[in-house]
Amino acid sequence: MQESVSDAAGAGRRLVVMRHAKAEHSAPTDHARALADRGRADAEAAGRWLGEHDVDPDAALVSDALRTQQTWEGVAAGAGWDPDGRELSEALYAAGTDSAFDLLRDTPAHVRTLVVIGHNPTIASLAELVDDGEGDTEAATAMMTRGFPTSAVAVFAVAGDWADLGPGTARLEAFHPGAA
């Protein structure tokens, strides 16, 4: 795991891709699954890690499932961010990778740092595909060997506009492995 996130000012934008924290196994619906106690702690730890690495989002795109909303709240608390600065997305809840890219491409141009919190397998696939392969090798190795467990976070530098985001268009800067 990389210990620092390089300054993304030269890259222009930052994309933070996160899988929700550990959730309870059951609920009346999948959509209504809440975070487990461990998930709450892991979300706050991920937030502290992001805060320590000077990640400060302008916007967040969060699946509207309960566990992703609670993950965002924990991350925001851990990082010291305003928890209201997020958009809930029903579309992200069920999105495949192509649809997730479409949602990210709709990010307003003024947003410099975007946090996305969603579900696997889409989040892992998104992180793998957006990576240009030229970033931090230690972070890339950790991301590929550990997979994308709950609370995992990948931070990417994005040189272009959100509208141009696609496979191979972002550079991996850091990876937080989340829960094992």
C-alpha positions as CSV (number, residue, x, y, z in Angstrom):
1,M,0.0,0.0,0.0
2,Q,1.3,3.4,-0.9
3,E,1.7,5.7,2.0
4,S,1.2,9.0,0.2
5,V,-1.0,10.3,-2.6
6,S,1.0,12.5,-5.0
7,D,-0.3,16.0,-5.8
8,A,-2.8,15.6,-8.6
9,A,-2.8,19.3,-9.5
10,G,-0.8,18.6,-12.6
11,A,-3.3,15.9,-13.6
12,G,-6.3,18.3,-13.2
13,R,-8.8,16.0,-11.6
14,R,-9.0,13.2,-9.1
15,L,-11.3,10.2,-9.2
16,V,-11.7,8.2,-6.0
17,V,-13.4,4.8,-6.5
18,M,-14.6,2.9,-3.4
19,R,-16.5,-0.2,-2.6
20,H,-19.0,0.1,0.2
21,A,-18.0,-1.1,3.6
22,K,-18.9,-4.5,5.2
23,A,-22.7,-4.9,5.4
24,E,-25.0,-7.1,7.3
25,H,-25.8,-10.4,5.6
26,S,-29.5,-10.0,5.5
27,A,-32.3,-7.4,5.4
28,P,-35.8,-7.3,3.9
29,T,-34.2,-6.4,0.5
30,D,-30.6,-6.2,-0.7
31,H,-31.1,-2.4,-1.1
32,A,-31.9,-2.1,2.6
33,R,-28.8,-3.9,3.9
34,A,-27.1,-1.8,6.6
35,L,-23.5,-1.7,7.5
36,A,-22.2,-4.1,10.1
37,D,-20.3,-2.7,13.1
38,R,-17.0,-3.6,11.4
39,G,-18.2,-1.8,8.2
40,R,-18.8,1.4,10.1
41,A,-15.3,1.3,11.6
42,D,-13.8,0.4,8.2
43,A,-15.6,3.3,6.5
44,E,-14.3,5.8,9.0
45,A,-10.8,4.3,8.7
46,A,-10.9,4.7,4.9
47,G,-12.1,8.3,5.4
48,R,-9.1,9.0,7.8
49,W,-6.8,7.5,5.2
50,L,-8.3,9.8,2.5
51,G,-8.1,12.8,4.8
52,E,-4.4,12.1,5.6
53,H,-3.7,12.0,1.9
54,D,-5.3,15.4,1.2
55,V,-8.2,14.1,-0.7
56,D,-11.0,16.6,-0.5
57,P,-13.9,16.0,-2.9
58,D,-16.0,18.6,-4.6
59,A,-18.7,16.0,-5.2
60,A,-19.6,12.4,-4.5
61,L,-21.7,9.9,-6.5
62,V,-23.1,7.3,-4.1
63,S,-25.4,4.4,-4.9
64,D,-28.7,4.9,-3.2
65,A,-28.5,1.5,-1.3
66,L,-28.4,1.9,2.5
67,R,-25.0,0.4,2.9
68,T,-23.4,2.8,0.4
69,Q,-25.1,5.8,2.0
70,Q,-23.8,4.7,5.4
71,T,-20.3,4.1,3.9
72,W,-20.3,7.7,2.6
73,E,-21.4,9.0,6.0
74,G,-18.6,7.1,7.7
75,V,-16.0,8.1,5.2
76,A,-17.0,11.8,5.5
77,A,-16.9,11.6,9.3
78,G,-13.4,10.0,9.2
79,A,-12.1,12.5,6.7
80,G,-13.8,15.5,8.2
81,W,-15.9,16.3,5.1
82,D,-19.4,17.6,4.8
83,P,-21.6,14.5,4.5
84,D,-24.2,16.4,2.6
85,G,-22.0,16.9,-0.4
86,R,-23.2,13.8,-2.3
87,E,-25.6,12.8,-5.0
88,L,-27.5,9.5,-4.5
89,S,-27.8,7.4,-7.6
90,E,-30.3,4.7,-8.2
91,A,-28.6,4.0,-11.5
92,L,-25.3,3.4,-9.8
93,Y,-26.8,0.7,-7.6
94,A,-27.5,-1.6,-10.6
95,A,-25.0,-0.2,-13.1
96,G,-22.6,-2.4,-15.0
97,T,-19.2,-1.0,-15.9
98,D,-20.3,0.7,-19.1
99,S,-23.2,2.4,-17.3
100,A,-20.9,3.5,-14.5
101,F,-18.6,5.1,-17.0
102,D,-21.6,6.9,-18.5
103,L,-22.6,8.2,-15.0
104,L,-19.1,9.5,-14.4
105,R,-18.9,11.2,-17.7
106,D,-21.9,13.3,-16.7
107,T,-19.9,14.8,-13.8
108,P,-20.0,18.6,-14.1
109,A,-16.8,20.1,-15.5
110,H,-16.2,22.3,-12.4
111,V,-15.8,19.2,-10.2
112,R,-12.0,18.6,-9.5
113,T,-12.3,15.6,-7.2
114,L,-15.1,13.1,-7.4
115,V,-15.7,10.2,-4.9
116,V,-17.7,7.3,-6.2
117,I,-19.1,4.6,-3.8
118,G,-20.8,1.6,-5.2
119,H,-20.8,-2.2,-5.4
120,N,-18.8,-5.0,-6.8
121,P,-18.3,-6.3,-9.4
122,T,-18.8,-2.9,-11.0
123,I,-16.5,-0.9,-8.8
124,A,-13.6,-3.4,-9.1
125,S,-14.0,-3.5,-12.8
126,L,-14.2,0.3,-13.1
127,A,-11.0,0.7,-11.1
128,E,-9.2,-1.9,-13.2
129,L,-10.4,-0.5,-16.5
130,V,-9.9,3.2,-15.9
131,D,-6.2,2.6,-14.9
132,D,-3.7,3.5,-17.6
133,G,-1.1,1.1,-16.2
134,E,1.4,4.0,-15.8
135,G,0.8,4.8,-12.1
136,D,2.2,3.7,-8.8
137,T,3.3,0.1,-9.3
138,E,3.1,-0.8,-5.6
139,A,-0.5,0.5,-5.5
140,A,-1.3,-1.4,-8.7
141,T,0.1,-4.6,-7.4
142,A,-1.9,-4.3,-4.2
143,M,-5.1,-3.6,-6.1
144,M,-4.6,-6.5,-8.5
145,T,-3.4,-9.1,-5.9
146,R,-5.9,-8.1,-3.1
147,G,-8.9,-7.6,-5.3
148,F,-11.4,-5.0,-4.3
149,P,-12.7,-6.0,-0.8
150,T,-15.2,-4.0,1.1
151,S,-13.9,-0.5,2.0
152,A,-11.2,-0.7,-0.7
153,V,-10.3,2.7,-2.2
154,A,-8.4,3.6,-5.4
155,V,-7.3,7.1,-6.1
156,F,-6.7,8.1,-9.7
157,A,-5.4,11.2,-11.3
158,V,-7.4,12.2,-14.4
159,A,-5.8,14.4,-17.0
160,G,-8.7,15.0,-19.2
161,D,-12.3,16.1,-18.8
162,W,-14.9,13.9,-17.1
163,A,-16.7,13.6,-20.4
164,D,-13.7,11.8,-21.9
165,L,-13.3,9.3,-19.0
166,G,-13.0,5.7,-20.2
167,P,-10.7,2.7,-20.1
168,G,-7.1,3.6,-19.7
169,T,-7.7,7.4,-19.0
170,A,-6.6,7.7,-15.4
171,R,-3.4,7.1,-13.5
172,L,-3.5,5.1,-10.2
173,E,-2.0,7.2,-7.5
174,A,-2.8,5.2,-4.3
175,F,-4.7,2.2,-3.1
176,H,-6.2,1.5,0.3
177,P,-7.0,-2.2,0.6
178,G,-10.0,-1.9,2.9
179,A,-11.1,-4.9,4.8
180,A,-9.6,-8.3,4.1
